[in-house]
């Protein structure tokens, strides 16, 4: 099964890298969307193809440890860095939020309890390391995704209006849940 996953990831990497050489994407909606929207906006296929290593590591057997957590860290930094650039900011401004989001996302979808607990611990550390300054307004559409994940991880027992207030606080003041 892992071999098939590796083959699929290699196919995606190759197709993304081909976009930089002007080769038209195959009839695959996500690749066509990348070619139509991201490439013209200055995001390279090579940049996106770096995600292959992030996903490849996650084919490793459980329990996961530092290598897998670092794959989540890199995935989040790449995605949110690109998102920040697309929103007119520097990649480095979005990357810490992506790191935290990716670790929480990985923990939420991890079926192994030991690995999940490990990722949750790393995610809590990433939340503590987030910048303590007000987040630029341009980044709010991106960081709102991270804020929701941070709130759910830290305050999962409190839903409903508490969650809504955290979202309003973030969108109004640019403050991440703590």
N, C-alpha and C positions, 0 to 999 in steps of 0.2 A: 504494500500500500504506500509506504514512504517513497518507493522508487517512482511510482506513478505520480505522486505529488511533486517530486523533484523534476520530472519530465514536464509537467504542466507549467511549473514555475519558470523553467528554462524557456519554454515556448513564449510565455508572456514577456520575459526579459528581452528575447530576441525581437519580438514584434515592436516593443517600445523603443529599442535602440534603432530599429529600422526607420522609425518616424523621423529621427534626426537626419537621416540620409535622404529624406524626401520620398521614401517608399510608401505608397498608399497602404493604409491598414486593411486587413481582411474584413469581410463582412461580419464584424463583431461589434455590437453597439458601444461597448465601453471603450474599445480602442478607437472607434470612429469619433466618439465624444472627446477623447484625449486629443486626437488629431485636429478636431474642429475648434476646441476651446482652449486647451492648455498649451499646446505647442505655439499657437500664435501669441499667447500671453507671455511667452518667454520661459515656460517650463520645458525642460528638455526630456526626451525619452530616456536618456542615460540617467538623468536624475531620478526619474520614476523607477527605472529598472533596479536601482539600489534596494528597492523593497524586496527583491527576490531573496537576498540573504536573510532579511528579517523573517520572512515566512519560512524559509528553508530550515532554519534552526528550530522552528516550532514543530517540525516533523520528528524531533527527537523523542525518545520514550520518556515517560514519567519515572521518577519525579524530576521536575525542572529545577534548575538552580541559576547561577549567575549568567551563564551563556544565554539562556532563554530569556531571562529578564532584560539583558542587554539588547536582545533582538526587539523586544517590545519598546525599549527606550529609543532605539534607533528608528523604528517604524513611526512612532509618535513624533519624533523630532523632524523627520523628513516630511510627513504629511502636514503638520501644523506650520512648519517652516515655509512650505510651499503656499499654504493657505494665507499666512501673514503677508507674503510677497504679493499674492493676488489681491489682497486688501490694501495694498499700497504701503506696507510697513516692511521692516527688516525681518528676515527669516528668524534671526536670533530672538526676536520679541515673542514669536509664537511657539518656539521649540519647547520651552519648559512646560507649557500647558499641554502640548502634545505628548510629552514624556509621561506626565501624570495620567492623562486620559488613556493612553495606550496600556499602561500597567493596570489601571482599573478595568478597562475593557477586557484585557486578557484574563484577569482574575474572574470576571463575571462569566466568561465563556469556558473556563477551564473545568474539566470534569474530575480532575484529581485533587482531593482535599488538601494534601500536603503542598502541592504546587500552587494551588489557589491561595493558601495561607501565606506562602512565600511571596507571591505577587502582591497580595494585599499589604504586607509589611513594606515592600518596596514602594508601593503606591502612596502609602501614608508618609513615607520619607520624602517622596517627590512633592507631595502637597506642602509639607513643612518647608521645602526649599523654594517654593514659588515666590516670585518677587512680591514684596510687601507694599509696593506702590500701586497707585491707581492705574488700571489697565487702559491704554488708549482706546478711545471710542471706536476707532476703525476696526479694532480687533474683537469687539464684543460679539459679533456674529459667530466668530470662531471660538472664543473663550467661553461662551455660554454653554457649548457642548461639554467643555472640560469642567465648568462650574457645576453642572448637573451631576456629572459622574463623581466629583469630589463630595458634593453634598450627600449623595446616596451612599457613598462609602463611609463617610464620617457619621452620618445621621440617618442611616437606613431605617431605623425604628420610627422616625418622625416623617410622616408623609403629608399629603394634603396641603393645607394652607401654609405650613412651615416651609415646604418645598417651594411654593409659589413666592413666599416672601424672600427666600434666598435668591430666586431668579430675579425678582424686582430689584433687590439690593445690588445684584451683580450688574444688571442692565443699566441701572440708574447711576451707581457710584463706581462701577468697575472693580468691585471687591470680590475676591474668591471666598467661598465658604471655608471656615476653619473649624 
